[in-house]
Amino acid sequence: MHNKVDYPKLRCYVVVELKTTPFKPEYAGQLNFYLSAIDAQVKAPEDQPTIGLLLCKEKNRLVAEYALRGVAKPMGVAEYQLMREVPPSLETGLPTIDQIEAELRPDLPDGIV
């Protein structure tokens, strides 16, 4: 039997952009464009503001700070590292594939995906 976990609902869209290059200031403008498009075309009035997350191979904190200064939309810039496996410290905090599938397909009985 599946034990459903109640995760808090953000009630917003999240736009994640992955860049294979170091951060460039123009990326902030591009992400802002995507957030504006989602807010205008997809977001419902009851949804919270769309959040933007820009993942880059490298970032210079000061350059990112200046690039995001004055942008009213919730946006963040972070570096990423490629890993072959999920670290054990994160495994217990992440939902399993079965839990994700059950959340996305609640109309199916347990075990059928």
N, C-alpha and C positions, 0 to 999 in steps of 0.2 A: 504494500500500500504506500502511496506517495504522501509524504508529509509536506504540505505546502508551507513555505516560509513567507511571512509577510514583510516585504521590503518597503521602506517608505517611498512614496510616489513623488517624483519631482514635478510632474504636471508641466513639463516643458520639453522642448526639443533641444538636443545637443548636437552640434555640428563639430565633427572631429576631422581635421585636415592633417594628413601625414606628409611631411616633406622629407625627401632623401638628401637634402642639402642643409647647410647651416642656415640659421634664421637670417632673413633679409627684411628690412622695414616694410617693403611693399607687400609682404605676406599679410601684414595686419590689415591693410586696406582691402585685400582680396577676401580675407575671412569676414571682415565687416560687411562686404557686399553679399556674401553668402547668408549671413545672419539676417540682413535686411530682406533678402529674397524669401527666406523661410518665414519670417515674421509677416510679410505681406501676402504670401501665397498659400501658406500651410497652417500657420498658427491660428488657433481659435481664440476668441476674446477671453475665455476663462483660463487659458494657458499662461504660465509665467513667461518672462522674457527668454528667448532662445540663448543658450550658452554656447560660446565658441571655444574650442581647444585646439591650439596649433602645436603639433608635435614635430620637432625639427631634429636633425642629426646633431646639431650643436646650437647653443644660443649664447649670446653675449647679454648678460642681464641688463646692463645699462642701455644698450641699443634697443632691446625689447621694451624696456620701461619707457624710453622716449617714443618709440613707435606706437605704443598703446596709450600714451598720455593724451587725454582729451577725447578718447573713444568712449561713448556713453554705453555701449553694449557690453555685457559681461563676457570677457575674453581672457584667456590665459595662454602663455607660451611655455612649453616645457621641452626638455631634451628627452630622447628615448635611447634605450640600449636594447639591442637584439639579444634574446636568450633562447636557448634550445628547450628549456623546461621551466615550468612555473616554480619559483622558489617555495620550499616547504612552508615558510612563514606566511605565504599568501594563499596556499591551497585551502586552508580551513575557512578563510573568509570569503572565498568565491563560490558561487553556486555551481553545481555539477551540470553537465550537459543535459542530463535528464530533467533537472529542475528548470533549466532555461527553456527546454522544449515544452515542458508541461505548462509553463507560464505563457508561452506563445501560442500554444494549442490547447486551451482548457476544454475544448469541446470533445477531445478524444479520451477514451478510457485509459487508465494507467497501463503502461507497457506497450501501447500502440502509438507509434509516431511515424 
